[in-house]
Amino acid sequence: MNLAKIIKTTLAVTTVIVVAASCRKEPANNNNNGGNNDTVVMTPYEFVPPTHFPEITIPEDNKLYVERIELGKRLFFDTRLSNDGQNCESCHKQEYGFSVPGVSTFDKGQTSLPLINLAWNKNYMWNGRITGTLEDVMMMELTVRFNTDVAKINDISEYRIMFKNFYGVDEITHKDMAKALAQYMRVLVSRDTKYDRYVKGQVMLTPMEEEGRRIFFTEKGDCFHCHTNLLATDNLMHNNGLDSVYAKEIDLGYYNVTKDANDKGKFRTPNLRNVALRTHYMHDGRFTSLEDVVEFYNTGVNKVPTVDPLMTKANRDDVFGLGLNEVEKKQLVAFLKTFTDSTMITDKAFAAP
């Protein structure tokens, strides 16, 4: 069962106790929050990876249930998580592939990475400052970015009841909210791009797109080394030769985490799914079109000591750039646009409850 069908079902629920067929029951002792003493029944969510994707590992203490996913979704859109009217959607809007135009003041001028297929990640944020699970990331968002007032959340009876029923806690903590948010983040999966349908033999690419695909997946374009098939990211840290001088603190990237000089200018490989929906590219948004990005890789890569070896042409360490002509650059851009997942960005199941 996919997320769209499940959430469309749960959106019809107006009470906080959901009764559905399930193989697992959890006791609900609700004497303190106005509920009842009936057993709460939750609906297990079967996570089915997209075609040709690897399996994921889900923490034992945060197994996926439909009701927990819906709870996480409510938190995602709730401005009460912050103290200034912000919520998760403020930086991650569905129509932009769960990113937003421009850069973030909170993040010192960095762009917002899209919330796409995070279930397969182990490194997070542009500079890789968080490693681990989605629960770890959400914990940081709640305690650092939002500085969420747990007393305020505990004063909301709806959340008190939901957390009691779905997590068995009487007092909501940051950790509990991080678990719920991680549930929703884990099922934000892109699986229906034109390229996905091409891989499954359901559609053909146009001649322009097909030539772009060949450029992408050969040494001619060298894109596939970091933007792997089909995940569209290797989730590793690379210096792509963006800067010869690190003018801003954020330009140092992974170095700000490790303080190792070899990590200067390294950033986590962004996911290319829905890349055509973005308006700003690279960690600081310096490019504003896919054409700008392709031109950078074609002619603008800086030869610096820590540049990734993948940025040099095979067996020619002194040659940087791709050497693509104008037609080839257009072909590559055409292929990148096949990573757009129109289903994900228009499905009402992902919209605000």
N, C-alpha and C positions, 0 to 999 in steps of 0.2 A: 504494500500500500504506500503511495507516495504522499509527500507532505501536503500537497494541494488538496487532495481528497480528504485527508484527515482533518486539516484545519478548517476546511469548509464545514465539516461536520461539527467540530467543537465550537465554532463561532456562533452556532445556534444555541449554545448552552448559556443560560442567563443566571443559573444558580452556581454556587461555588462547589457543590458536591456533585461529581459526575459519576453516574452509575452506568457501567458498560460491561460487556463480556470480557473476562480477563482470566488469566491463569494465576494471577498474583493478587493477594489481598493484604492490605495493611490496616491495622487497627487505628481508629481515630477517636481519641479521648478528647472531646471538644467541650468539656464542662466550663472552660474558662473563656471560650470565644463564641458562645451562642450557638454552636452546632449541636449535633446529636451524637449518640454513642454507637450508631450503626457502622458496620464495616465499610470502609471506602474501597471501591473497586476501581482500579486503574487499567487503562488499555495499553498493552505493550506496543511500542512502535518498532516495526521491523525496518532497520536501515539497510536499504539495498543500494550498493554503490552503482554509479553509472557504468555502462558497458566498458569493459577493458580497464576499469579503475581497480586499484588494490583494495583489500579490505581495510577497515579502520579498527582502532582499538578504543573501546569506550570504557571509561573508569568504572570499576566494580561498584563504587558507591554512588554512581549517578547514571544508572541505566535509563535508557530512553523510554518515556511514556508519553502518550498523547497529551495528557493533562499537564504534565511538567513542561512540555514544549509550549503549550498555550500560555502557561504562567510566565515562561521566559519571554514570550512575545509581548505580553502585557507590560512587563518591566521594560523591554526594549523601547517602547513608545511612550513610557510614562515620564513626564517632566519632573515628577517628584523625586526621582533618583538623584537629581542635582539640587543645588541651592540657588541656581540662577535661571531656571526655566529650560535648561538644556536636557536633551535625552540622547539616546544612542543614535536615533535617526537624524539628529542635527548634523552629524558628520557622515552618515551612511544612508543615503536615500535610494529607494528601490529603482527609480527611473534612471539613475546613473550607475546601475550595477552595484548598489550599496556602497557608493562612494559619493563625493560631492565635488563641485567645481571649486577652484581656488585652493588656498592653503589654510592651515590651522594656526591661529595665534597661540593656542595652548601648546602646540607642538613646535613652537619657534619657527613657523614658516614652512612646515612640511605638508605635503599632500596627505589626504586620508586614503589609506590603502583599502581596497574593496573587500567586503565581507563575503568572499566567494570560496567555497570548498575548503574552509578552514579546518574541517575535520581531518584533513591529511597533513596539516602543518605540525611542525615541532618548534620552529623558530617564528617569532612574531615581531611586528613593528619593523620599520625601515632599517633600523640599526641593530636588529636582533637582540634587543635588550631583554626580551622575555623568551625563555625557552620552557617547554613543558607542555601543558594541556590548555585547552580553552578555558577551563576553570581557573587556571593561573592568570590568564589574560584578563578575564572578567573581574577577578579579585583586584587586579591593579586598577582597572577602570573605575571600580566602585570606591576604592579607598584613596586613590590618588587623583584621578581626573575629576570625578564627581564629588569625592569626599561625602559620600552618601550618609545621611543622618538616619541611622538605624532606628532611633526612637520614633522618628516621623513615620517610617515605614511600618513599624509595629503598631502605630496608632490607627492604621488603615485596616479596618475590620476584614475587608475582603481578602487582603493579603495574609492576615493572621490565619484566617480559616483555610485558605488555599495551601499555605505552607504547612499547616498542621495536617491537612488531609493528604497532601502529596509528598511531604518530606518527613512528617511525624515530629515536627518541632513545635514547641510552645512559644519560643522566643526567636524571632528571625534575626540572623546574623549576616554579616557581609558574605561569609562563606556559603550560606544557604542561597542568597541571591545570586552569587557567582555560579552556583550549580544550575540554577534555573535559566539564567541567561545563556550559559554554555549549551544547554539543551537546544535552545532556539538557534544559536549560531551553528551548531553542529549539523543542522538539517537545512541550512541555506546552501543548497547544492545546485550547481549549474550542470545540466546534463543534456540540454536540448538545443545546442547551437547548430548552425548549418554544417559545421565541420563534424560534429558528432553524428549527424544524420548521414554525412558522406562516408564516414568510417563504417557505419552500419549498412552501407549499400542502399540507402533509401533515397538519396539525391545525388546529382552530379554537380561538380563545380563548373563555373563558367571557365572559358579558356584563360581569362585574366587571373582568376582565382587559382586555377590549376598550376599555372606558371609560378604564381606567388608561393604556392605550397611547395613546389620543387626548390625554389630559392630558400625557403624557410628551413627545409629539412635536408639540405645539403651544405657542404662547406662553402658554397657560394654565398649563402646568407649567414650561416653559422648560428642561426637563432635557436635551433633545437637543442643545443648543448645545455643551455640554461632554462629555456622554456620547453620543458620536456613534453612528449606526447603520452597521454592526453591531458595530463594535469595542468600543463601550460606554465609550470614553474618547478624548479628543482628544490625550492625552499632553502637555498644555501646563500652564503654571503660572497659577493663578487665585487671587485673594482673594475668597472667597465670603461675606465679612462675618461670619465665625465669631466674631471677637473685636473689641471696641472698645478693649481694653487688652491688650497682649501681656505677660501675667503671667509666662510661662515662656520660657526661651531658645528652646525648640523651637517656640513659638507664632509666632516671627518668620519661620519658613519660609524661602523663597527668599532673603530678606535676609541670612541667615547665610552664603549662598554669594556673593552679589554685593556686599553692603554698600551697595546702592542703596536709599534710603528708599522709593522707589516699589514695591519688591518685598516690603515688610513684609506678612506675613500671606498670602503666596502659597504655594500647594501644588500639587503635581502632581495632576491629576484621576485619582482611583482608577478601576480597571476595575469595572464593575457586575456582571460575570459572577460567579455564585455569591455575590452580595452577601447573599442571605438566610441563608447559612450562617455569616456572621460574627456575632460577639457584641459587638464593640466597633467604633465608627465614628468617623470623622475621625482626624486625625493622632495625637491623644492619647487616643482611645477614650472620649471624654466621653459619647457616646450609646451606649445598649445595646440599641436596637431600631430597626427600620426606621421604626416609627411615630414614634420620637423624631426621627429624621433628617428625615422629611417635615414634622413640626411645626416644626422649626427653619427650614426653607426657607419654610414657610407664614407664620410669625409672628416668627421670632427673628433674622432677618438684621440685622446692625449696619451702620449707615450710617457708614462710615469713608472717609477721603480716597482710599485706594487700593483700595476695593471694585471688583470687576470690573463694567463697565457691563452685562454680561449679567444681573447680579443685580437690575437695575431693570426695571420694567415698560415696555413699549414706549411711547415718547413721553411718559412720566410719570416724570421723574427723581426726584421726591420720594416715589414710592410703592415701598415695599419689601415683600417677601412675596408670596405667591401668591393669597391670598384664597380658598383652597379650603374647602368645607364638610366636615362629618364624613364624608359618604358619598364625596365625591371623594377625600379622603385615603385612605380604605380601598381605593378603586379603584386608586389609584396604587401602594399597597403590594402589592396583588394582582398588578399587572403586573410590578413589580420581582421578584417571586418566579418569574416565568417565565424569568428569566435563570439559574436553577439548572441546572447540567449534571450530572445524576445519573450519566451514563455516565462522565464524567471522575473523579468522586469515588469510584466503586466499582470501577473497572476494576483488576483485579489486576496488570495490566501496569505500573501506576504504583506499586505497593506495593514495599516493601523486598525486595531480591533474597534 
